[in-house]
Amino acid sequence: DLIRVIASQRPVIAAANIVQRINVVSGDANQTTKSPQDLDAMVGAQLGLETVVSAIFDGSGDYAKTDHEAKFQIHRTFEGLLQQLLSLKWTEPSLIVIHGHYLDSLGLYLRHYPDVVASVVNKLFELLTSLPITIQQQGPSNNSRQARLQICSSFIRISRAADKALLPHMKNIADTMAYLQGEGRLLRAEHDHLCEAFLIMASSSGIQQQQEVLAWLLEPLNKTWTQVEWQTAYLSDPSGLTDMFADTQFMWSIYHTVTFFEKALKRSGTKRSTTAPQAAITTTTATGYLHPMSSHLSWILPPLLRLLRCIHALWAEPFAQSLTGEIKAAKSMTISEQASLLGETSKPTKGQVAPADGLLDVQREGESKENNIRNWLRGVRDSGYNLIGLAATLGEAFFRCIDGSSVILALMENVQVMEFRHLRQLMHLAVVPLVKYCPAELWQIWTANLLQPIFVHCQQALDYSWSSLLREGRAKVPDSFALPGLNSGLPSLEQLGPVNRIDSSLKSLESFASSSLTGFLMLNVGTALPALRITVEVFSWTDSEAVTKGLSVELNAVVSAELIGLCREIYLYLSDKDPAPKQVLLSLSDMKQEDLLAFDDCLSKTASPKEQKQHMRSLLLLATGNKLKALASQKTTNIITNVTTRNRGTV
């Protein structure tokens, strides 16, 4: 931060100092190897260069206001550094990685001085081709493989920073990519990195250019992805997926195809506001805007859904019992993955699918079969979920192009056998966007059918886990741990809608439901009842403080008023339409029929939501013999006269 402040206030001095520092730590340019200490110093100087360049050329408009003399000095300083970088002939993989990072640190500089872009592009390709192609995981060859991927990642970072400065060079880059691929000098993962950089370049040139680039990049994938033969062989049933695992090359080809579709969706289209994404989509739809990926979803999604359905079935009985030992082992988490999930380590270990500059590198043909399958399953599952979620953000272009039942079948068919880590990814990456961006007129087809099995499963899983905690002292939560850090993306009850702040009546429920997702869900017994059961069970958990530190969805000590309000809304809206809400309440340990009748009588005598919530709170305490700790701890005056928290054994 200090470097950034100084660079923004004294850009000429900051530029000169960072270049001087780079010259000092780089030492003799002809030296082919460096000590670990020298490498660390060079990395530190590169980070300093990135900070200084960002502070000076960050696009805020300050650089445009800089006086001519200062601009000239800054330009001359960085031009001199760039010429030094272009003349370097390092061959050691670790030095080539640093070399590439120095070049991409100047991305914002290239935006303002595009005349040297061609030289930088040529230098990056020179660095890439100077390294040998290898797929081995051990020894020096692995360093070369990682260095090649890092150079490809430098293309991506420069594309982001340089913006339109790269547009005149797109044809040259495309021709070079095609030449290297034709010569067998570009691995699939490297090709996908460069294609992503190409998509970023196209995103700054308008929709028509994006459509042309996407057509060029996706046409070869269309021919293979839509072939009936591989889908019949590998996706007709889960056993076909196990056959795919025997064909390592084809297995990874499918992975790279899925991840590239994900990147294409992520990098294409107009830049939307992060503060109001839903409004942005509505606006673009209203003005006739069509996302450049919209026309491709109809052939991308059907095989993907079949693939995800087969992956989910690997956990379903009885098929799960017939799997080989390698596949069974691949389905479980390693010790290092568990530690990473718990936040005990920030560095992914070998065998994990790990991000590299926002990209997943899983070209791991040299690894064990178990690790190969584990990486593939995790990578395809996460990318597949994210692809569906990204597609959902397109709004009607997605929801109108595919049959909702096929999506729901693929995602929900085996939701009850999903491990919690998988369910969490499904919710965050796919279900939340599907619910958030679904048009209101399609809620019945999509949202209700998506959420009903999830609510039912969560209610059963929570009940089982917390019952086990009470009986055995531990919650039986499979393969995942409910820590706040792991659930930071879950919406709080307050974010789910103003359900408890709307003074609605039964007569206005239909209109309320048409404009409120929460109201719509209350109209559906299939989604409302599991929510009611979860809410009632939350109040029965004895250690409210532990719950507060555990699952964000169960903050009963903090949001009990919201939960009581949710119970009230569900009961008011559904009790006269379906017997289930009353059956749920009557199933509580101390609930009597006369108590429920008295409760109904109290509700009929007041239209005040506040008083109705008090009635609901009193009823819940009465129905459980004052055992709902989260409610009993609240020192509120009971305003109800005929529904009290009395002990039935006293007069």
C-alpha positions as CSV (number, residue, x, y, z in Angstrom):
1,D,0.0,0.0,0.0
2,L,2.9,2.4,0.8
3,I,4.5,1.7,-2.6
4,R,1.1,2.3,-4.3
5,V,0.7,5.7,-2.5
6,I,4.2,6.8,-3.3
7,A,3.8,5.7,-7.0
8,S,0.6,7.6,-7.4
9,Q,2.0,10.8,-5.9
10,R,5.6,10.6,-7.3
11,P,5.3,8.4,-10.4
12,V,8.6,9.4,-12.0
13,I,10.6,8.7,-8.9
14,A,8.7,5.4,-8.2
15,A,9.3,4.2,-11.8
16,A,13.0,5.0,-11.6
17,N,13.5,3.3,-8.3
18,I,11.7,0.1,-9.1
19,V,13.7,-0.3,-12.4
20,Q,16.9,0.3,-10.5
21,R,15.9,-2.3,-7.9
22,I,15.2,-4.8,-10.7
23,N,18.6,-4.2,-12.2
24,V,20.2,-4.8,-8.8
25,V,18.5,-8.1,-8.0
26,S,18.7,-9.4,-11.6
27,G,22.5,-9.2,-11.6
28,D,24.4,-10.5,-14.6
29,A,21.8,-11.0,-17.4
30,N,24.1,-13.7,-18.9
31,Q,24.0,-15.8,-15.8
32,T,21.9,-18.9,-16.6
33,T,21.1,-20.0,-13.0
34,K,20.3,-18.1,-9.8
35,S,20.4,-19.0,-6.2
36,P,17.1,-19.4,-4.2
37,Q,17.8,-16.1,-2.5
38,D,18.3,-14.3,-5.8
39,L,15.1,-15.8,-7.1
40,D,13.2,-14.6,-4.1
41,A,14.6,-11.1,-4.5
42,M,13.6,-11.1,-8.2
43,V,10.1,-12.2,-7.3
44,G,9.8,-9.4,-4.7
45,A,11.0,-6.9,-7.3
46,Q,8.4,-8.2,-9.8
47,L,5.6,-7.6,-7.2
48,G,7.0,-4.1,-6.7
49,L,7.0,-3.5,-10.4
50,E,3.4,-4.7,-10.7
51,T,2.3,-2.4,-7.9
52,V,4.1,0.7,-9.3
53,V,2.7,0.1,-12.9
54,S,-0.8,-0.4,-11.5
55,A,-0.6,2.8,-9.4
56,I,0.6,4.9,-12.4
57,F,-1.5,3.4,-15.2
58,D,-4.6,2.0,-13.4
59,G,-7.1,3.8,-15.7
60,S,-8.3,6.2,-13.1
61,G,-7.6,9.2,-15.4
62,D,-4.7,10.6,-13.3
63,Y,-2.1,9.5,-15.8
64,A,-3.9,11.4,-18.6
65,K,-3.6,14.5,-16.5
66,T,0.2,14.0,-15.9
67,D,2.3,16.7,-17.5
68,H,4.1,16.0,-20.7
69,E,7.6,16.0,-19.2
70,A,6.6,13.5,-16.5
71,K,5.0,11.3,-19.1
72,F,8.1,11.4,-21.2
73,Q,10.3,10.3,-18.3
74,I,8.0,7.5,-17.2
75,H,7.7,6.2,-20.8
76,R,11.5,6.3,-21.3
77,T,12.1,4.5,-18.0
78,F,9.7,1.6,-18.7
79,E,10.7,1.5,-22.3
80,G,14.3,0.9,-21.3
81,L,13.2,-1.8,-18.9
82,L,11.1,-3.5,-21.5
83,Q,14.0,-3.5,-24.0
84,Q,16.1,-5.2,-21.3
85,L,13.4,-7.9,-20.8
86,L,13.1,-8.5,-24.5
87,S,16.8,-9.1,-24.9
88,L,17.1,-11.6,-22.1
89,K,18.0,-15.2,-23.1
90,W,17.2,-17.1,-19.9
91,T,16.5,-20.9,-20.3
92,E,16.1,-22.1,-16.8
93,P,12.3,-22.8,-16.1
94,S,12.2,-20.9,-12.9
95,L,13.8,-17.8,-14.5
96,I,11.5,-18.1,-17.5
97,V,8.5,-17.9,-15.2
98,I,9.9,-14.8,-13.5
99,H,10.7,-13.4,-17.0
100,G,7.1,-13.9,-18.1
101,H,5.8,-12.3,-14.9
102,Y,8.0,-9.2,-15.5
103,L,6.5,-8.9,-19.0
104,D,2.9,-9.3,-17.8
105,S,3.5,-6.8,-15.0
106,L,3.8,-4.2,-17.8
107,G,0.3,-4.9,-19.1
108,L,-1.2,-1.5,-18.1
109,Y,1.9,0.2,-19.6
110,L,1.2,-1.6,-22.9
111,R,-2.4,-0.2,-22.9
112,H,-1.0,3.3,-23.1
113,Y,1.9,2.5,-25.4
114,P,0.7,-0.2,-27.7
115,D,3.6,0.1,-30.2
116,V,5.6,-2.5,-28.4
117,V,2.8,-5.0,-28.0
118,A,3.9,-7.1,-31.0
119,S,7.4,-7.5,-29.5
120,V,6.0,-8.6,-26.2
121,V,3.7,-11.2,-27.8
122,N,6.6,-12.6,-29.9
123,K,8.8,-12.8,-26.8
124,L,6.2,-14.7,-24.9
125,F,5.9,-17.2,-27.7
126,E,9.7,-17.5,-27.8
127,L,9.7,-18.3,-24.1
128,L,7.0,-20.9,-24.5
129,T,8.7,-22.7,-27.4
130,S,12.1,-22.6,-25.7
131,L,10.8,-25.0,-23.1
132,P,10.4,-28.8,-23.9
133,I,7.0,-30.4,-24.0
134,T,6.5,-32.9,-21.2
135,I,3.7,-34.6,-19.3
136,Q,5.8,-36.0,-16.5
137,Q,5.0,-35.1,-12.9
138,Q,8.4,-35.5,-11.3
139,G,11.8,-33.9,-11.7
140,P,13.0,-31.1,-13.9
141,S,10.5,-32.0,-16.7
142,N,7.7,-31.1,-14.3
143,N,9.3,-27.6,-13.9
144,S,9.2,-27.1,-17.6
145,R,5.6,-28.1,-17.8
146,Q,4.6,-25.7,-15.1
147,A,6.7,-22.9,-16.7
148,R,5.0,-23.4,-20.0
149,L,1.6,-23.1,-18.3
150,Q,2.7,-19.9,-16.5
151,I,3.8,-18.3,-19.8
152,C,0.3,-19.1,-21.2
153,S,-1.1,-17.5,-18.1
154,S,1.0,-14.4,-18.8
155,F,-1.0,-14.1,-22.1
156,I,-4.2,-14.0,-20.0
157,R,-2.9,-11.4,-17.6
158,I,-1.7,-9.1,-20.4
159,S,-5.0,-9.5,-22.2
160,R,-6.8,-8.3,-19.1
161,A,-4.5,-5.3,-18.6
162,A,-3.7,-4.2,-22.1
163,D,-7.3,-4.2,-23.2
164,K,-7.7,-3.1,-26.8
165,A,-4.0,-2.8,-27.4
166,L,-3.9,-6.5,-28.4
167,L,-6.7,-6.3,-30.9
168,P,-4.5,-5.6,-34.0
169,H,-2.4,-8.7,-33.1
170,M,-5.2,-11.2,-32.7
171,K,-4.6,-12.7,-36.2
172,N,-0.9,-13.1,-35.6
173,I,-1.6,-14.8,-32.2
174,A,-4.2,-17.1,-33.8
175,D,-1.9,-18.1,-36.6
176,T,0.9,-18.9,-34.2
177,M,-1.4,-21.0,-32.0
178,A,-2.6,-22.9,-35.1
179,Y,1.0,-23.5,-36.3
180,L,2.2,-24.7,-32.9
181,Q,-0.8,-27.0,-32.5
182,G,-0.3,-28.4,-36.0
183,E,3.3,-29.1,-35.2
184,G,2.3,-30.9,-32.0
185,R,4.1,-28.3,-29.9
186,L,1.1,-27.1,-27.8
187,L,-0.5,-29.2,-25.2
188,R,-4.3,-29.1,-24.7
189,A,-4.1,-27.3,-21.3
190,E,-1.8,-24.7,-22.9
191,H,-4.0,-24.3,-25.9
192,D,-7.0,-23.7,-23.6
193,H,-5.1,-21.0,-21.7
194,L,-4.3,-19.2,-24.9
195,C,-7.9,-19.5,-26.1
196,E,-9.0,-17.9,-22.8
197,A,-6.7,-15.0,-23.5
198,F,-8.2,-14.8,-27.0
199,L,-11.7,-14.6,-25.5
200,I,-10.6,-11.8,-23.2
201,M,-9.1,-9.9,-26.2
202,A,-12.4,-10.4,-28.1
203,S,-14.5,-9.1,-25.2
204,S,-13.0,-5.6,-25.6
205,S,-13.9,-5.5,-29.3
206,G,-17.7,-5.9,-29.3
207,I,-20.3,-8.6,-29.6
208,Q,-19.8,-9.3,-33.3
209,Q,-16.1,-10.0,-32.8
210,Q,-16.9,-12.2,-29.8
211,Q,-19.4,-14.2,-31.8
212,E,-16.8,-14.8,-34.6
213,V,-14.1,-15.8,-32.1
214,L,-16.4,-18.1,-30.3
215,A,-17.5,-19.7,-33.5
216,W,-13.8,-20.3,-34.4
217,L,-12.9,-21.7,-31.0
218,L,-16.1,-23.8,-30.4
219,E,-16.5,-25.3,-33.9
220,P,-13.9,-28.1,-33.3
221,L,-15.3,-28.9,-29.9
222,N,-18.9,-29.0,-31.3
223,K,-17.9,-31.8,-33.6
224,T,-16.5,-34.0,-30.8
225,W,-18.8,-33.0,-27.9
226,T,-22.0,-33.7,-29.8
227,Q,-21.0,-37.1,-31.2
228,V,-23.5,-39.8,-30.3
229,E,-20.8,-42.5,-30.1
230,W,-19.0,-41.4,-27.0
231,Q,-22.2,-40.4,-25.2
232,T,-23.6,-43.9,-25.9
233,A,-20.5,-45.6,-24.8
234,Y,-19.8,-43.6,-21.7
235,L,-23.0,-41.8,-20.6
236,S,-25.8,-44.3,-21.1
237,D,-25.3,-45.5,-17.5
238,P,-22.8,-45.0,-14.6
239,S,-20.9,-48.1,-15.6
240,G,-19.9,-46.3,-18.9
241,L,-18.2,-43.7,-16.8
242,T,-16.0,-46.3,-15.2
243,D,-15.0,-47.4,-18.7
244,M,-14.0,-43.9,-19.5
245,F,-11.6,-43.9,-16.6
246,A,-9.7,-46.6,-18.4
247,D,-9.1,-44.2,-21.4
248,T,-6.9,-41.5,-19.7
249,Q,-6.4,-39.4,-22.8
250,F,-10.1,-39.3,-23.6
251,M,-11.0,-38.7,-20.0
252,W,-8.8,-35.6,-19.8
253,S,-10.0,-34.4,-23.2
254,I,-13.6,-34.3,-21.8
255,Y,-12.3,-32.4,-18.7
256,H,-10.6,-29.8,-20.9
257,T,-13.7,-29.4,-23.0
258,V,-16.0,-28.8,-20.0
259,T,-13.5,-26.3,-18.5
260,F,-13.2,-24.4,-21.7
261,F,-17.0,-24.1,-22.0
262,E,-16.9,-22.6,-18.5
263,K,-14.2,-20.1,-19.5
264,A,-16.0,-19.2,-22.7
265,L,-19.1,-18.3,-20.7
266,K,-17.1,-16.4,-18.1
267,R,-15.1,-14.4,-20.6
268,S,-17.9,-13.6,-23.1
269,G,-20.6,-10.9,-23.1
270,T,-20.8,-7.4,-21.9
271,K,-19.3,-6.4,-18.5
272,R,-22.1,-6.4,-16.0
273,S,-22.4,-4.4,-12.8
274,T,-21.5,-6.4,-9.8
275,T,-23.9,-4.5,-7.7
276,A,-27.0,-5.3,-9.7
277,P,-26.5,-8.3,-12.0
278,Q,-30.2,-9.1,-12.2
279,A,-31.0,-5.6,-13.3
280,A,-28.3,-5.7,-15.9
281,I,-29.6,-8.9,-17.4
282,T,-33.2,-7.5,-17.5
283,T,-32.0,-4.4,-19.3
284,T,-30.0,-6.3,-21.9
285,T,-32.9,-8.6,-22.6
286,A,-35.3,-5.7,-22.9
287,T,-33.1,-4.0,-25.5
288,G,-32.7,-7.0,-27.6
289,Y,-29.2,-7.9,-26.4
290,L,-28.3,-11.6,-27.0
291,H,-25.3,-13.0,-25.2
292,P,-22.8,-14.4,-27.7
293,M,-22.8,-17.8,-26.0
294,S,-26.6,-18.1,-26.1
295,S,-26.7,-19.9,-29.4
296,H,-24.3,-22.5,-28.2
297,L,-26.0,-23.6,-25.0
298,S,-28.4,-25.9,-26.8
299,W,-25.6,-28.3,-27.8
300,I,-23.3,-27.7,-24.9
301,L,-25.7,-28.5,-22.0
302,P,-27.4,-31.8,-22.9
303,P,-24.1,-33.9,-22.8
304,L,-22.9,-32.0,-19.8
305,L,-26.1,-32.9,-17.9
306,R,-25.8,-36.6,-18.8
307,L,-22.1,-36.5,-17.6
308,L,-23.0,-34.9,-14.2
309,R,-25.9,-37.4,-13.7
310,C,-23.4,-40.3,-14.2
311,I,-20.9,-38.7,-11.8
312,H,-23.6,-38.3,-9.1
313,A,-24.7,-41.9,-9.6
314,L,-21.2,-43.1,-8.5
315,W,-22.3,-42.4,-4.9
316,A,-25.7,-44.2,-5.3
317,E,-26.4,-47.7,-4.0
318,P,-26.2,-50.4,-5.1
319,F,-23.9,-49.3,-7.9
320,A,-21.4,-47.7,-5.6
321,Q,-20.6,-51.1,-4.1
322,S,-19.6,-52.5,-7.4
323,L,-16.9,-50.0,-8.1
324,T,-13.2,-50.9,-8.2
325,G,-11.0,-50.1,-5.2
326,E,-9.3,-47.3,-7.1
327,I,-12.6,-45.5,-7.9
328,K,-13.9,-46.0,-4.4
329,A,-10.6,-44.4,-3.0
330,A,-10.9,-41.6,-5.6
331,K,-14.3,-40.7,-4.3
332,S,-13.0,-40.0,-0.8
333,M,-11.1,-37.0,0.4
334,T,-7.4,-37.2,1.1
335,I,-6.0,-36.1,4.4
336,S,-4.5,-33.0,2.8
337,E,-7.8,-32.1,1.2
338,Q,-9.5,-32.4,4.5
339,A,-6.9,-30.1,6.1
340,S,-7.3,-27.6,3.2
341,L,-11.1,-27.7,3.6
342,L,-10.7,-26.9,7.2
343,G,-8.4,-24.0,6.4
344,E,-5.4,-25.6,8.1
345,T,-3.2,-25.1,5.0
346,S,-3.2,-22.6,2.2
347,K,-1.0,-24.6,-0.1
348,P,-2.6,-27.4,-2.2
349,T,-0.6,-30.5,-2.2
350,K,0.2,-32.9,-5.0
351,G,-2.9,-34.8,-6.0
352,Q,-5.3,-32.0,-5.5
353,V,-7.0,-29.9,-8.2
354,A,-5.6,-26.5,-7.5
355,P,-6.0,-23.1,-9.1
356,A,-3.1,-21.7,-10.9
357,D,-3.7,-18.0,-11.7
358,G,-7.4,-18.8,-11.7
359,L,-6.9,-21.8,-14.0
360,L,-7.1,-25.5,-13.2
361,D,-4.1,-27.5,-14.2
362,V,-4.9,-31.2,-14.1
363,Q,-2.8,-32.5,-17.0
364,R,-1.7,-35.3,-14.7
365,E,-1.1,-38.4,-16.8
366,G,2.0,-39.2,-14.8
367,E,0.1,-39.6,-11.5
368,S,-1.6,-42.6,-9.9
369,K,-4.9,-43.8,-11.3
370,E,-6.6,-42.9,-8.0
371,N,-5.3,-39.3,-8.0
372,N,-6.2,-39.0,-11.7
373,I,-9.8,-40.0,-11.1
374,R,-10.1,-37.9,-8.0
375,N,-8.8,-34.8,-9.8
376,W,-11.0,-35.4,-12.8
377,L,-14.2,-36.0,-10.7
378,R,-13.7,-32.8,-8.7
379,G,-12.7,-30.7,-11.6
380,V,-15.5,-31.8,-13.9
381,R,-18.1,-31.5,-11.1
382,D,-17.1,-28.0,-10.1
383,S,-16.7,-26.7,-13.6
384,G,-19.9,-28.3,-14.6
385,Y,-21.8,-26.8,-11.7
386,N,-20.2,-23.4,-12.4
387,L,-21.0,-23.7,-16.1
388,I,-24.7,-24.2,-15.3
389,G,-24.7,-21.3,-12.9
390,L,-23.0,-19.0,-15.4
391,A,-25.5,-20.1,-18.1
392,A,-28.4,-19.3,-15.7
393,T,-27.2,-15.7,-15.4
394,L,-28.1,-15.2,-19.1
395,G,-31.8,-15.3,-18.0
396,E,-34.4,-16.4,-20.5
397,A,-31.8,-17.2,-23.1
398,F,-30.9,-20.2,-20.8
399,F,-34.2,-21.1,-19.3
400,R,-36.0,-21.1,-22.6
401,C,-33.4,-23.1,-24.5
402,I,-33.4,-26.3,-22.4
403,D,-35.9,-28.6,-20.8
404,G,-36.0,-27.8,-17.1
405,S,-36.8,-31.4,-16.2
406,S,-33.5,-32.6,-17.6
407,V,-31.5,-30.1,-15.5
408,I,-33.5,-31.0,-12.4
409,L,-33.0,-34.7,-13.0
410,A,-29.3,-34.4,-13.5
411,L,-28.8,-32.3,-10.4
412,M,-31.4,-33.6,-8.0
413,E,-31.8,-37.3,-8.8
414,N,-29.1,-38.4,-6.3
415,V,-29.0,-35.4,-4.0
416,Q,-29.7,-37.6,-1.0
417,V,-26.4,-39.5,-1.4
418,M,-24.3,-36.4,-2.0
419,E,-21.6,-35.7,0.5
420,F,-21.9,-32.3,2.1
421,R,-18.9,-30.9,0.3
422,H,-20.5,-31.7,-3.0
423,L,-23.9,-30.4,-1.9
424,R,-22.3,-27.2,-0.9
425,Q,-20.7,-26.8,-4.3
426,L,-23.9,-27.6,-6.0
427,M,-25.8,-25.0,-4.0
428,H,-23.2,-22.2,-4.3
429,L,-22.3,-22.7,-8.0
430,A,-25.5,-23.9,-9.6
431,V,-28.7,-23.8,-7.5
432,V,-28.3,-20.2,-6.2
433,P,-27.9,-18.8,-9.7
434,L,-30.7,-21.0,-11.1
435,V,-33.1,-19.7,-8.4
436,K,-31.8,-16.1,-8.6
437,Y,-32.1,-15.6,-12.3
438,C,-35.1,-17.8,-13.1
439,P,-38.0,-15.7,-14.6
440,A,-41.0,-15.5,-12.2
441,E,-43.3,-17.2,-14.7
442,L,-41.0,-20.2,-14.7
443,W,-40.7,-20.5,-10.9
444,Q,-43.2,-23.4,-10.7
445,I,-41.3,-25.4,-13.3
446,W,-37.8,-24.7,-12.1
447,T,-37.5,-23.3,-8.6
448,A,-40.1,-25.4,-6.8
449,N,-38.8,-28.6,-8.3
450,L,-35.2,-27.7,-7.6
451,L,-35.6,-26.6,-4.0
452,Q,-38.1,-29.3,-2.8
453,P,-35.6,-32.2,-2.8
454,I,-32.9,-30.0,-1.4
455,F,-35.1,-28.8,1.5
456,V,-36.2,-32.3,2.2
457,H,-32.7,-33.7,2.2
458,C,-31.3,-30.9,4.3
459,Q,-34.1,-31.3,6.9
460,Q,-33.4,-35.0,7.1
461,A,-29.6,-34.6,7.2
462,L,-29.7,-31.9,9.9
463,D,-32.2,-33.9,12.0
464,Y,-30.0,-37.0,11.8
465,S,-26.7,-35.1,12.5
466,W,-28.0,-33.1,15.5
467,S,-29.9,-36.1,16.9
468,S,-26.6,-38.0,16.7
469,L,-24.9,-35.1,18.5
470,L,-27.4,-35.3,21.4
471,R,-27.2,-39.1,21.7
472,E,-23.5,-39.8,20.9
473,G,-21.8,-36.4,21.4
474,R,-20.9,-36.0,17.8
475,A,-22.7,-34.9,14.7
476,K,-22.5,-37.4,11.9
477,V,-21.6,-35.1,9.1
478,P,-20.0,-37.0,6.2
479,D,-16.8,-35.7,4.6
480,S,-17.4,-32.0,5.4
481,F,-17.3,-29.7,8.3
482,A,-19.7,-26.9,9.0
483,L,-17.5,-24.0,9.8
484,P,-18.4,-20.3,9.2
485,G,-15.5,-19.8,6.9
486,L,-16.7,-22.6,4.7
487,N,-20.2,-21.1,4.4
488,S,-19.4,-17.5,4.0
489,G,-21.3,-17.3,0.8
490,L,-24.6,-18.6,2.2
491,P,-27.3,-15.9,2.3
492,S,-28.6,-15.0,5.7
493,L,-32.3,-15.1,6.6
494,E,-32.4,-11.3,6.2
495,Q,-31.3,-11.7,2.6
496,L,-34.0,-14.1,1.7
497,G,-36.6,-11.4,1.4
498,P,-38.8,-9.2,3.5
499,V,-41.2,-12.0,4.4
500,N,-41.5,-11.0,8.1
501,R,-41.9,-7.3,7.3
502,I,-44.8,-7.6,4.9
503,D,-48.2,-7.1,6.4
504,S,-49.9,-9.5,4.1
505,S,-53.2,-11.4,4.4
506,L,-54.4,-14.7,3.0
507,K,-56.4,-12.8,0.4
508,S,-53.2,-11.1,-1.0
509,L,-51.1,-14.3,-0.9
510,E,-51.3,-14.9,-4.6
511,S,-50.2,-11.4,-5.5
512,F,-47.5,-11.6,-2.8
513,A,-46.2,-14.9,-4.3
514,S,-46.1,-13.6,-7.8
515,S,-43.6,-10.9,-6.8
516,S,-41.7,-12.6,-3.9
517,L,-39.8,-15.8,-4.2
518,T,-40.2,-16.4,-0.5
519,G,-44.0,-16.0,-0.9
520,F,-44.0,-18.3,-3.8
521,L,-42.2,-21.0,-1.9
522,M,-44.7,-20.7,0.9
523,L,-47.5,-21.5,-1.5
524,N,-45.9,-24.8,-2.3
525,V,-46.3,-27.4,0.4
526,G,-43.3,-29.4,-0.9
527,T,-40.9,-26.5,-0.1
528,A,-42.7,-24.9,2.8
529,L,-43.0,-28.0,5.0
530,P,-39.3,-29.0,5.1
531,A,-38.5,-25.3,5.9
532,L,-41.1,-25.4,8.8
533,R,-39.6,-28.7,10.1
534,I,-36.0,-27.3,9.9
535,T,-37.1,-24.1,11.7
536,V,-38.8,-26.0,14.6
537,E,-35.9,-28.4,14.9
538,V,-33.5,-25.4,15.1
539,F,-35.1,-24.2,18.3
540,S,-34.8,-27.7,19.9
541,W,-31.0,-27.8,19.7
542,T,-29.7,-27.4,23.2
543,D,-26.5,-25.5,22.8
544,S,-27.4,-22.2,21.1
545,E,-23.9,-20.8,21.4
546,A,-22.4,-23.8,19.7
547,V,-25.0,-23.5,16.9
548,T,-24.1,-19.8,16.5
549,K,-20.5,-20.8,15.9
550,G,-21.4,-23.6,13.6
551,L,-23.8,-23.4,10.7
552,S,-24.8,-19.9,9.4
553,V,-28.2,-21.2,8.5
554,E,-28.8,-22.2,12.2
555,L,-28.1,-19.0,14.0
556,N,-31.1,-19.6,16.3
557,A,-29.9,-17.3,19.1
558,V,-29.5,-14.4,16.7
559,V,-32.3,-14.7,14.2
560,S,-34.9,-16.6,16.3
561,A,-37.4,-13.8,15.7
562,E,-36.9,-14.3,11.9
563,L,-37.4,-18.0,12.3
564,I,-40.6,-17.6,14.4
565,G,-41.8,-15.2,11.7
566,L,-41.1,-17.8,9.1
567,C,-43.1,-20.4,11.0
568,R,-46.0,-17.9,11.3
569,E,-46.0,-17.2,7.6
570,I,-46.0,-20.9,6.6
571,Y,-48.7,-21.7,9.1
572,L,-50.9,-18.8,8.1
573,Y,-50.6,-19.4,4.4
574,L,-50.9,-23.2,4.3
575,S,-52.8,-24.5,7.3
576,D,-56.2,-24.0,5.7
577,K,-55.0,-25.5,2.4
578,D,-53.1,-28.5,3.6
579,P,-53.1,-30.5,6.9
580,A,-49.3,-30.9,6.9
581,P,-48.4,-27.8,8.9
582,K,-50.7,-28.8,11.7
583,Q,-49.4,-32.3,11.6
584,V,-45.9,-31.0,12.0
585,L,-46.9,-29.1,15.1
586,L,-49.0,-31.9,16.5
587,S,-45.9,-34.2,16.2
588,L,-44.1,-32.2,18.8
589,S,-43.6,-33.9,22.2
590,D,-46.0,-32.0,24.4
591,M,-48.5,-30.6,21.8
592,K,-52.2,-31.2,22.5
593,Q,-55.1,-30.8,20.1
594,E,-56.7,-28.3,22.4
595,D,-53.5,-26.2,22.4
596,L,-53.6,-26.0,18.7
597,L,-57.3,-25.0,18.7
598,A,-56.5,-22.3,21.2
599,F,-53.7,-21.1,19.0
600,D,-56.0,-20.9,16.0
601,D,-58.5,-18.9,18.1
602,C,-55.8,-16.4,19.1
603,L,-54.6,-15.9,15.5
604,S,-58.2,-15.2,14.4
605,K,-58.5,-12.4,16.9
606,T,-55.5,-10.3,15.8
607,A,-54.1,-9.1,12.5
608,S,-50.9,-7.9,14.1
609,P,-47.9,-9.8,12.8
610,K,-46.1,-9.0,16.1
611,E,-48.8,-10.5,18.2
612,Q,-49.1,-13.5,15.9
613,K,-45.3,-14.1,16.3
614,Q,-45.8,-14.0,20.1
615,H,-48.5,-16.6,19.8
616,M,-46.3,-18.8,17.7
617,R,-43.4,-18.5,20.1
618,S,-45.6,-19.4,23.1
619,L,-47.1,-22.3,21.2
620,L,-43.6,-23.7,20.4
621,L,-42.5,-23.4,24.0
622,L,-45.6,-25.1,25.2
623,A,-45.5,-27.9,22.7
624,T,-42.0,-28.9,23.7
625,G,-42.3,-28.5,27.5
626,N,-40.2,-25.3,27.6
627,K,-37.2,-27.2,26.1
628,L,-36.5,-24.9,23.2
629,K,-33.4,-23.3,24.7
630,A,-33.0,-20.6,22.1
631,L,-36.6,-19.3,22.8
632,A,-36.6,-19.9,26.5
633,S,-33.5,-17.7,26.9
634,Q,-35.3,-14.7,25.5
635,K,-36.8,-12.6,28.3
636,T,-39.9,-11.4,26.6
637,T,-43.3,-10.9,28.2
638,N,-46.0,-13.3,27.0
639,I,-49.0,-11.3,25.9
640,I,-51.2,-14.3,25.3
641,T,-53.6,-15.3,28.0
642,N,-54.9,-18.6,26.8
643,V,-51.7,-20.0,25.2
644,T,-49.1,-19.9,28.0
645,T,-45.8,-21.5,28.8
646,R,-47.3,-23.0,32.0
647,N,-46.2,-26.4,33.3
648,R,-49.1,-28.8,32.8
649,G,-48.3,-30.5,36.1
650,T,-49.1,-27.4,38.2
651,V,-52.4,-25.6,38.9
